[in-house]
Amino acid sequence: MSLGGNKQIQLHDFKPGLEQFYADVLDGLRKQQKELPCKYFYDDKGSRLYEQICNLDEYYIPYTEVTIMETNIEEMAKLLGPEALLIEYGSGSSTKTRILLDHLYRLTAYIPVDISHEQLLRVTERLTLDYPGLDVFPVCADFTGNFELPTVNHTFKRRVVYFPGSTIGNLDPVRVKGILENIAAICGQDGGILVGVDLKKDQAVLHSAYNDDQGVTAAFNLNMLERINRELDCDFRLECFEHRAFYNPKEGRVEMHLVSLKDQAVHLNGVTITFTHGESIWTESSYKYNIDEFEQIAVAAGLKVEHVWTDERRWFSVQYLVNDSTAVPSS
């Protein structure tokens, strides 16, 4: 396809198909604790709603992370560059990425990886226009699944993976270890990982962040059901479900649920799924860590935390990880 004038951009598409979507939804709704994978939030409408969430005062993560990035970007750029190949997991709107693009010296190319097909195309077009000298190789994929990175026929000194926001917090600690091991293998011994890690804080702050007054997060959560209705010919009645988010201190995570407001039945391609009043569908987890907890996971993955930057309130952190040649990853 042609984006950004006459420049040709090839989208590498590994987006899960409808069969996989259906299988994941049916499997999740048949569990004792019904659940839906959070990766399916991000259809076009869901991605736009998430962009709105990122502009809410209550949702502290984006603006706190931007402050950390802008305050420390010179130091970060020296650690990442020069002549790096930048790979981003969960690129979304690539807003924070622009801070890196503006400061990385002789950046070779940029590979954004995101599951939202429509948003990825929009962002790639904007980046191609705004950075005409930069080669962008978009990959539409679930970064926790199997996909291939495109071959970049440019000389680069090192691979650097950028994993911003609290996206890594959507994975439980065991899966975090696994994905860090995979990323470490991609980066190689000379590469690095720049990752955003949300920190533990007052529960009132967390409650406000995931239960905003305007109801945007609720709309984002409910849009998952709307998407299932549209793409899988299901009959969820959105008015019969309610968004609920709360902090689970035992597990160290915020949980988002959709709670059934009545006894009801939902039909999915001939399969009947029943709900009792008050029963929930678990749609997302967002794990919060302290610095030592996340370091333990990184070390178990064979990585070394080389630098940690935080805001003044220590609400959020951006961490730089490298392969630890002396480490023996745990099994």
DRENDO-1510 file (C-alpha; in Angstrom, 1 decimal, always signed):
<recs>
REC; n; res; u; v; w
REC; 1; MET; +0.0; +0.0; +0.0 .
REC; 2; SER; +1.0; +3.6; -0.5 .
REC; 3; LEU; +1.1; +5.8; +2.6 .
REC; 4; GLY; +2.6; +9.2; +3.2 .
REC; 5; GLY; +2.8; +10.4; -0.4 .
REC; 6; ASN; +4.4; +7.9; -2.8 .
REC; 7; LYS; +6.3; +5.9; -0.2 .
REC; 8; GLN; +5.4; +2.3; -0.2 .
REC; 9; ILE; +4.6; +0.7; +3.2 .
REC; 10; GLN; +4.2; -3.0; +3.6 .
REC; 11; LEU; +2.0; -4.1; +6.5 .
REC; 12; HIS; +3.1; -7.5; +7.9 .
REC; 13; ASP; -0.2; -9.0; +9.0 .
REC; 14; PHE; -0.4; -11.7; +11.7 .
REC; 15; LYS; -3.7; -10.5; +13.2 .
REC; 16; PRO; -5.8; -13.3; +14.8 .
REC; 17; GLY; -8.6; -14.3; +12.4 .
REC; 18; LEU; -12.3; -14.7; +13.2 .
REC; 19; GLU; -11.9; -18.5; +13.9 .
REC; 20; GLN; -9.3; -17.7; +16.6 .
REC; 21; PHE; -11.4; -14.9; +18.0 .
REC; 22; TYR; -14.4; -17.2; +18.2 .
REC; 23; ALA; -12.4; -20.0; +19.8 .
REC; 24; ASP; -10.9; -17.6; +22.4 .
REC; 25; VAL; -14.2; -16.1; +23.3 .
REC; 26; LEU; -16.0; -19.4; +23.6 .
REC; 27; ASP; -13.2; -20.9; +25.6 .
REC; 28; GLY; -13.2; -17.9; +28.0 .
REC; 29; LEU; -17.0; -17.8; +28.5 .
REC; 30; ARG; -17.1; -21.5; +29.3 .
REC; 31; LYS; -14.7; -21.2; +32.2 .
REC; 32; GLN; -15.9; -21.1; +35.8 .
REC; 33; GLN; -14.7; -17.6; +36.1 .
REC; 34; LYS; -15.8; -16.3; +32.7 .
REC; 35; GLU; -13.1; -14.2; +31.0 .
REC; 36; LEU; -12.2; -12.6; +27.7 .
REC; 37; PRO; -8.6; -11.9; +26.5 .
REC; 38; CYS; -7.9; -8.1; +26.8 .
REC; 39; LYS; -6.2; -8.1; +23.3 .
REC; 40; TYR; -9.7; -8.1; +21.8 .
REC; 41; PHE; -10.4; -4.7; +23.3 .
REC; 42; TYR; -8.6; -3.1; +20.4 .
REC; 43; ASP; -10.8; -3.0; +17.3 .
REC; 44; ASP; -11.0; +0.4; +15.7 .
REC; 45; LYS; -13.6; +1.8; +18.2 .
REC; 46; GLY; -11.8; +0.3; +21.2 .
REC; 47; SER; -8.5; +1.8; +20.1 .
REC; 48; ARG; -10.1; +5.3; +19.8 .
REC; 49; LEU; -11.7; +4.9; +23.2 .
REC; 50; TYR; -8.4; +4.0; +24.7 .
REC; 51; GLU; -6.9; +7.1; +23.2 .
REC; 52; GLN; -9.6; +9.0; +25.0 .
REC; 53; ILE; -8.7; +7.2; +28.3 .
REC; 54; CYS; -5.1; +8.3; +27.8 .
REC; 55; ASN; -6.2; +11.9; +27.9 .
REC; 56; LEU; -8.2; +11.6; +31.2 .
REC; 57; ASP; -6.9; +13.4; +34.3 .
REC; 58; GLU; -7.6; +10.3; +36.4 .
REC; 59; TYR; -5.6; +8.0; +34.2 .
REC; 60; TYR; -2.1; +9.0; +35.4 .
REC; 61; ILE; +0.0; +6.5; +33.4 .
REC; 62; PRO; +0.4; +8.3; +30.0 .
REC; 63; TYR; +1.2; +11.8; +31.4 .
REC; 64; THR; +3.4; +10.4; +34.1 .
REC; 65; GLU; +5.4; +8.3; +31.7 .
REC; 66; VAL; +5.7; +11.2; +29.2 .
REC; 67; THR; +7.2; +13.4; +32.1 .
REC; 68; ILE; +9.7; +10.7; +32.9 .
REC; 69; MET; +10.6; +10.3; +29.2 .
REC; 70; GLU; +11.0; +14.0; +28.5 .
REC; 71; THR; +13.0; +14.6; +31.7 .
REC; 72; ASN; +15.5; +11.8; +31.0 .
REC; 73; ILE; +15.4; +11.4; +27.2 .
REC; 74; GLU; +19.0; +12.4; +26.6 .
REC; 75; GLU; +20.3; +9.7; +29.0 .
REC; 76; MET; +17.9; +7.2; +27.5 .
REC; 77; ALA; +18.9; +8.0; +23.9 .
REC; 78; LYS; +22.6; +7.5; +24.8 .
REC; 79; LEU; +21.8; +4.1; +26.2 .
REC; 80; LEU; +19.7; +3.0; +23.2 .
REC; 81; GLY; +21.7; +4.4; +20.3 .
REC; 82; PRO; +23.3; +5.2; +18.0 .
REC; 83; GLU; +22.2; +3.3; +14.8 .
REC; 84; ALA; +19.6; +1.2; +16.6 .
REC; 85; LEU; +16.7; -0.8; +15.1 .
REC; 86; LEU; +13.7; +0.2; +17.2 .
REC; 87; ILE; +11.0; -2.4; +17.8 .
REC; 88; GLU; +7.9; -1.4; +19.8 .
REC; 89; TYR; +5.5; -3.9; +21.4 .
REC; 90; GLY; +2.0; -2.6; +21.8 .
REC; 91; SER; +2.7; +0.6; +19.8 .
REC; 92; GLY; -0.9; +2.0; +19.9 .
REC; 93; SER; -0.9; +5.6; +18.9 .
REC; 94; SER; +3.0; +5.8; +19.1 .
REC; 95; THR; +2.7; +9.1; +21.0 .
REC; 96; LYS; +5.5; +8.5; +23.5 .
REC; 97; THR; +7.5; +6.8; +20.7 .
REC; 98; ARG; +7.9; +10.2; +19.1 .
REC; 99; ILE; +10.0; +11.3; +22.0 .
REC; 100; LEU; +12.5; +8.6; +21.1 .
REC; 101; LEU; +12.2; +9.2; +17.4 .
REC; 102; ASP; +13.1; +12.9; +17.9 .
REC; 103; HIS; +16.2; +12.0; +20.0 .
REC; 104; LEU; +17.7; +8.7; +18.8 .
REC; 105; TYR; +20.8; +9.3; +16.8 .
REC; 106; ARG; +20.9; +7.8; +13.3 .
REC; 107; LEU; +18.0; +5.5; +14.0 .
REC; 108; THR; +18.0; +2.7; +11.4 .
REC; 109; ALA; +14.3; +1.9; +11.2 .
REC; 110; TYR; +11.2; +1.5; +13.3 .
REC; 111; ILE; +9.0; -1.6; +13.7 .
REC; 112; PRO; +5.7; -1.0; +15.5 .
REC; 113; VAL; +3.9; -4.1; +16.6 .
REC; 114; ASP; +0.2; -3.8; +17.5 .
REC; 115; ILE; -3.0; -5.9; +17.3 .
REC; 116; SER; -5.2; -3.0; +16.2 .
REC; 117; HIS; -5.1; -3.1; +12.4 .
REC; 118; GLU; -6.9; +0.2; +11.6 .
REC; 119; GLN; -5.0; +2.2; +14.2 .
REC; 120; LEU; -1.6; +0.7; +13.1 .
REC; 121; LEU; -2.3; +1.9; +9.5 .
REC; 122; ARG; -3.3; +5.4; +10.7 .
REC; 123; VAL; -0.3; +5.8; +12.9 .
REC; 124; THR; +2.1; +4.5; +10.2 .
REC; 125; GLU; +0.7; +7.0; +7.7 .
REC; 126; ARG; +1.2; +9.9; +10.2 .
REC; 127; LEU; +4.7; +8.8; +11.0 .
REC; 128; THR; +5.7; +8.4; +7.4 .
REC; 129; LEU; +4.5; +11.9; +6.8 .
REC; 130; ASP; +6.2; +13.4; +9.9 .
REC; 131; TYR; +9.4; +11.5; +9.6 .
REC; 132; PRO; +10.1; +11.2; +5.8 .
REC; 133; GLY; +13.6; +9.9; +6.3 .
REC; 134; LEU; +12.5; +7.0; +8.6 .
REC; 135; ASP; +11.6; +3.6; +7.3 .
REC; 136; VAL; +8.6; +2.1; +9.2 .
REC; 137; PHE; +7.7; -1.6; +9.0 .
REC; 138; PRO; +4.4; -2.1; +10.8 .
REC; 139; VAL; +3.5; -5.5; +12.1 .
REC; 140; CYS; -0.1; -6.3; +13.0 .
REC; 141; ALA; +0.1; -9.1; +15.6 .
REC; 142; ASP; -0.6; -10.2; +19.1 .
REC; 143; PHE; +2.9; -9.7; +20.5 .
REC; 144; THR; +2.3; -12.5; +23.0 .
REC; 145; GLY; +1.7; -15.0; +20.2 .
REC; 146; ASN; +3.7; -16.2; +17.2 .
REC; 147; PHE; +4.7; -13.7; +14.6 .
REC; 148; GLU; +7.8; -12.9; +12.5 .
REC; 149; LEU; +9.6; -9.6; +12.5 .
REC; 150; PRO; +10.2; -8.2; +9.0 .
REC; 151; THR; +13.6; -8.4; +7.5 .
REC; 152; VAL; +15.3; -4.9; +7.5 .
REC; 153; ASN; +17.9; -4.5; +4.8 .
REC; 154; HIS; +19.7; -1.8; +6.7 .
REC; 155; THR; +22.9; -1.8; +8.7 .
REC; 156; PHE; +22.2; -1.4; +12.4 .
REC; 157; LYS; +24.4; -1.8; +15.5 .
REC; 158; ARG; +21.8; -3.2; +17.9 .
REC; 159; ARG; +18.1; -4.1; +18.3 .
REC; 160; VAL; +16.2; -2.2; +21.0 .
REC; 161; VAL; +12.7; -3.1; +22.1 .
REC; 162; TYR; +10.4; -0.4; +23.5 .
REC; 163; PHE; +7.6; -1.7; +25.6 .
REC; 164; PRO; +5.8; +1.5; +27.0 .
REC; 165; GLY; +2.8; +2.2; +29.1 .
REC; 166; SER; +1.5; -0.4; +31.5 .
REC; 167; THR; +1.0; -3.1; +28.8 .
REC; 168; ILE; +3.4; -5.5; +30.4 .
REC; 169; GLY; +1.2; -5.3; +33.5 .
REC; 170; ASN; -1.7; -6.9; +31.5 .
REC; 171; LEU; +0.3; -10.2; +31.8 .
REC; 172; ASP; +0.7; -12.2; +34.9 .
REC; 173; PRO; +4.2; -12.5; +36.3 .
REC; 174; VAL; +4.8; -15.9; +34.8 .
REC; 175; ARG; +3.9; -14.7; +31.3 .
REC; 176; VAL; +6.0; -11.5; +31.9 .
REC; 177; LYS; +9.0; -13.7; +32.5 .
REC; 178; GLY; +8.3; -15.6; +29.3 .
REC; 179; ILE; +7.9; -12.6; +27.1 .
REC; 180; LEU; +11.0; -10.9; +28.5 .
REC; 181; GLU; +12.9; -14.1; +27.6 .
REC; 182; ASN; +11.5; -13.9; +24.1 .
REC; 183; ILE; +12.4; -10.2; +23.8 .
REC; 184; ALA; +15.9; -10.8; +25.2 .
REC; 185; ALA; +16.4; -13.4; +22.4 .
REC; 186; ILE; +15.3; -10.9; +19.8 .
REC; 187; CYS; +17.6; -8.2; +21.2 .
REC; 188; GLY; +20.6; -10.4; +21.5 .
REC; 189; GLN; +23.6; -9.8; +23.7 .
REC; 190; ASP; +24.2; -6.2; +22.5 .
REC; 191; GLY; +20.6; -5.0; +22.5 .
REC; 192; GLY; +18.4; -3.5; +25.2 .
REC; 193; ILE; +14.8; -3.2; +26.4 .
REC; 194; LEU; +13.1; +0.0; +27.5 .
REC; 195; VAL; +10.0; -0.9; +29.4 .
REC; 196; GLY; +7.3; +0.9; +31.3 .
REC; 197; VAL; +6.4; -0.6; +34.7 .
REC; 198; ASP; +3.5; +0.7; +36.8 .
REC; 199; LEU; +4.3; +0.9; +40.5 .
REC; 200; LYS; +2.2; +0.1; +43.5 .
REC; 201; LYS; +0.5; +3.2; +45.0 .
REC; 202; ASP; -2.5; +4.3; +47.0 .
REC; 203; GLN; -5.6; +2.3; +46.1 .
REC; 204; ALA; -7.7; +5.4; +45.8 .
REC; 205; VAL; -5.5; +6.6; +42.9 .
REC; 206; LEU; -5.9; +3.2; +41.2 .
REC; 207; HIS; -9.7; +3.2; +41.7 .
REC; 208; SER; -10.1; +6.6; +40.1 .
REC; 209; ALA; -7.8; +5.6; +37.2 .
REC; 210; TYR; -9.9; +2.6; +36.2 .
REC; 211; ASN; -13.3; +4.1; +37.1 .
REC; 212; ASP; -13.3; +7.6; +35.5 .
REC; 213; ASP; -16.1; +10.0; +36.1 .
REC; 214; GLN; -16.9; +10.4; +32.4 .
REC; 215; GLY; -17.4; +6.7; +32.0 .
REC; 216; VAL; -14.9; +6.3; +29.1 .
REC; 217; THR; -13.3; +3.2; +30.7 .
REC; 218; ALA; -16.7; +1.7; +31.1 .
REC; 219; ALA; -17.5; +2.3; +27.4 .
REC; 220; PHE; -14.1; +0.8; +26.5 .
REC; 221; ASN; -14.8; -2.3; +28.6 .
REC; 222; LEU; -18.4; -2.7; +27.2 .
REC; 223; ASN; -17.1; -2.3; +23.6 .
REC; 224; MET; -15.6; -5.8; +23.9 .
REC; 225; LEU; -19.2; -7.2; +24.0 .
REC; 226; GLU; -20.3; -4.9; +21.1 .
REC; 227; ARG; -17.4; -6.2; +19.0 .
REC; 228; ILE; -18.3; -9.8; +19.8 .
REC; 229; ASN; -21.9; -9.1; +18.8 .
REC; 230; ARG; -20.8; -7.5; +15.5 .
REC; 231; GLU; -18.1; -9.9; +14.4 .
REC; 232; LEU; -19.3; -13.2; +15.9 .
REC; 233; ASP; -23.1; -12.7; +15.5 .
REC; 234; CYS; -23.6; -12.8; +19.3 .
REC; 235; ASP; -26.5; -11.2; +21.2 .
REC; 236; PHE; -25.0; -9.6; +24.3 .
REC; 237; ARG; -27.3; -6.9; +25.6 .
REC; 238; LEU; -24.9; -4.2; +26.7 .
REC; 239; GLU; -27.4; -2.6; +29.0 .
REC; 240; CYS; -27.5; -5.8; +31.1 .
REC; 241; PHE; -23.8; -5.6; +32.0 .
REC; 242; GLU; -21.9; -3.1; +34.1 .
REC; 243; HIS; -18.3; -2.1; +34.2 .
REC; 244; ARG; -16.5; -2.8; +37.5 .
REC; 245; ALA; -12.8; -2.3; +38.3 .
REC; 246; PHE; -11.1; -2.8; +41.6 .
REC; 247; TYR; -7.7; -3.4; +43.1 .
REC; 248; ASN; -6.9; -7.0; +44.3 .
REC; 249; PRO; -4.2; -6.4; +47.0 .
REC; 250; LYS; -3.4; -10.1; +47.4 .
REC; 251; GLU; -2.5; -10.5; +43.7 .
REC; 252; GLY; -1.2; -6.9; +43.3 .
REC; 253; ARG; -3.4; -6.1; +40.3 .
REC; 254; VAL; -6.3; -4.0; +39.2 .
REC; 255; GLU; -9.0; -6.3; +37.7 .
REC; 256; MET; -11.6; -5.1; +35.2 .
REC; 257; HIS; -14.9; -7.1; +35.0 .
REC; 258; LEU; -18.2; -6.9; +33.2 .
REC; 259; VAL; -20.9; -7.8; +35.7 .
REC; 260; SER; -24.3; -9.3; +34.7 .
REC; 261; LEU; -27.1; -7.2; +36.1 .
REC; 262; LYS; -29.6; -10.1; +35.9 .
REC; 263; ASP; -30.0; -13.8; +35.3 .
REC; 264; GLN; -29.7; -14.1; +31.5 .
REC; 265; ALA; -28.5; -16.1; +28.5 .
REC; 266; VAL; -26.3; -15.2; +25.6 .
REC; 267; HIS; -26.1; -17.1; +22.3 .
REC; 268; LEU; -22.9; -17.5; +20.4 .
REC; 269; ASN; -23.1; -19.4; +17.1 .
REC; 270; GLY; -25.7; -21.8; +18.5 .
REC; 271; VAL; -24.0; -22.1; +21.9 .
REC; 272; THR; -25.9; -20.8; +24.9 .
REC; 273; ILE; -23.9; -19.1; +27.7 .
REC; 274; THR; -25.9; -18.5; +30.9 .
REC; 275; PHE; -25.2; -15.8; +33.5 .
REC; 276; THR; -26.5; -15.5; +37.0 .
REC; 277; HIS; -27.2; -12.1; +38.5 .
REC; 278; GLY; -23.9; -10.6; +39.7 .
REC; 279; GLU; -21.7; -13.1; +37.8 .
REC; 280; SER; -18.8; -11.4; +35.9 .
REC; 281; ILE; -16.6; -11.7; +32.9 .
REC; 282; TRP; -13.0; -10.9; +33.8 .
REC; 283; THR; -11.7; -8.8; +30.9 .
REC; 284; GLU; -8.3; -7.4; +32.1 .
REC; 285; SER; -5.7; -7.4; +34.7 .
REC; 286; SER; -3.2; -4.6; +35.3 .
REC; 287; TYR; -0.4; -5.8; +37.7 .
REC; 288; LYS; +1.4; -3.2; +39.8 .
REC; 289; TYR; +4.9; -3.8; +41.1 .
REC; 290; ASN; +7.5; -2.3; +43.4 .
REC; 291; ILE; +11.0; -1.9; +41.9 .
REC; 292; ASP; +12.4; -5.1; +43.6 .
REC; 293; GLU; +9.5; -7.3; +42.5 .
REC; 294; PHE; +9.9; -6.4; +38.8 .
REC; 295; GLU; +13.7; -6.8; +39.1 .
REC; 296; GLN; +13.3; -10.4; +40.4 .
REC; 297; ILE; +11.2; -11.2; +37.3 .
REC; 298; ALA; +13.8; -9.6; +35.0 .
REC; 299; VAL; +16.7; -11.5; +36.6 .
REC; 300; ALA; +14.7; -14.8; +36.3 .
REC; 301; ALA; +14.5; -14.0; +32.6 .
REC; 302; GLY; +18.2; -13.6; +32.3 .
REC; 303; LEU; +18.2; -9.9; +32.3 .
REC; 304; LYS; +19.8; -7.1; +34.3 .
REC; 305; VAL; +18.1; -3.9; +35.2 .
REC; 306; GLU; +20.7; -1.3; +34.3 .
REC; 307; HIS; +18.7; +1.8; +35.0 .
REC; 308; VAL; +15.4; +2.9; +36.5 .
REC; 309; TRP; +13.8; +6.3; +36.1 .
REC; 310; THR; +10.7; +7.3; +38.1 .
REC; 311; ASP; +8.6; +10.4; +38.6 .
REC; 312; GLU; +8.7; +12.4; +41.8 .
REC; 313; ARG; +5.8; +10.5; +43.3 .
REC; 314; ARG; +7.2; +7.1; +42.3 .
REC; 315; TRP; +3.9; +6.2; +40.7 .
REC; 316; PHE; +5.5; +4.9; +37.5 .
REC; 317; SER; +8.8; +3.7; +36.2 .
REC; 318; VAL; +10.7; +3.4; +32.9 .
REC; 319; GLN; +13.3; +0.7; +33.1 .
REC; 320; TYR; +16.3; -0.2; +30.9 .
REC; 321; LEU; +17.1; -3.9; +30.8 .
REC; 322; VAL; +20.0; -5.7; +29.1 .
REC; 323; ASN; +21.0; -9.3; +28.7 .
REC; 324; ASP; +23.0; -10.5; +31.7 .
REC; 325; SER; +25.8; -12.7; +30.2 .
REC; 326; THR; +26.5; -14.0; +33.7 .
REC; 327; ALA; +22.9; -15.0; +34.5 .
REC; 328; VAL; +21.5; -18.4; +34.1 .
REC; 329; PRO; +17.7; -18.0; +33.5 .
REC; 330; SER; +15.5; -20.0; +35.8 .
REC; 331; SER; +13.4; -22.8; +34.3 .
</recs>
